[in-house]
Amino acid sequence: MKKILLCALIFVILIGGIFIYIKATPPLATRTVFNSEDNKTVVVALGNKGFGELKVTGVKVNNNADPNVAKMQVSNALEGFKGTIDEKSEARENIEFKNIQDVSIPKGTVPENVLQKQGERKATVDDTIYGLTVNHHEEIHNIHIKYRYFGILFNETINLD
């Protein structure tokens, strides 16, 4: 009986330690790529520095207002992102606009690593990058991103001021 209790205690401590580690080191990596002149459209490069995939579940702007448009750009490092919410402008073949809920960001997609590769001319078409495109009717001061990683809900705020 003591062995079972000891094993259960070790298991609970192990699971608790993993949970605390995951909460203490959030996996979402962000980098602002584009702001429009009026700050009503913003593109933020998103990446995942964790061990498993993450999924963005919601986006709010300023004081938790719903943005007019929030889409995920999926592209490659050579193509880059569009600085617009108009999917048809500047026709680029390898950029897709998708609903946020339809995209999972795999591990190892840190924006700085991909951009560093691009600067060294080592980026390839296979280097997939993810950009959150947000448009709002007012100037955007901050973006609140809600995402799920290993079933744990996280909140990230990006201040643009």
C-alpha positions, 0 to 999 in steps of 0.5 A, spaced: 500 500 500 505 504 501 508 503 494 502 505 491 501 511 495 509 513 493 508 512 486 501 516 486 505 521 489 511 521 485 506 521 479 502 527 481 509 531 483 511 529 476 505 532 472 505 538 477 512 540 475 511 539 468 505 543 468 509 549 472 514 548 467 510 549 461 506 555 464 513 558 466 515 558 459 510 560 454 511 557 447 509 563 443 514 567 439 512 573 436 515 579 432 511 585 429 512 585 422 508 590 419 504 596 421 500 601 417 501 608 417 494 609 421 496 603 425 489 600 423 492 594 420 498 590 423 501 583 421 505 579 427 509 574 425 508 568 430 512 562 431 512 556 436 518 555 441 515 549 444 515 541 444 508 540 441 504 544 436 500 550 439 493 553 436 491 560 436 483 560 439 482 567 439 484 574 438 482 581 441 485 588 440 485 594 445 481 593 451 478 586 449 474 589 443 473 584 437 477 586 431 474 587 424 478 582 421 483 577 424 486 572 419 492 567 419 497 568 413 501 562 412 507 563 407 514 561 406 520 565 408 522 567 401 515 570 400 514 573 406 507 576 408 502 581 405 502 588 409 494 588 407 488 584 409 486 584 402 487 577 400 487 579 392 492 585 392 499 584 390 498 577 388 503 572 391 502 565 389 505 562 396 501 566 401 494 563 404 489 567 408 486 562 413 481 562 419 485 563 425 482 556 428 484 552 422 491 553 423 496 549 428 503 552 429 508 546 429 514 546 433 520 549 431 517 555 427 520 561 431 520 568 427 527 570 429 530 563 426 527 564 420 528 571 419 535 570 421 536 564 415 533 569 410 538 574 412 544 569 411 540 566 404 539 559 407 531 560 407 528 555 403 520 555 400 520 549 405 520 554 411 513 555 413 512 562 416 505 564 420 503 571 420 497 574 424 493 579 420 489 584 424 485 590 422 480 594 426 476 600 425 480 604 430 488 605 431 491 598 434 495 599 441 495 592 443 493 585 441 491 580 445 492 573 443 489 567 446 492 560 444 492 553 447 498 548 448 498 541 450 491 543 452 493 549 457 490 555 455 495 561 455 494 569 454 499 573 450 499 581 449 503 584 444 503 592 445 505 596 439 506 603 442 
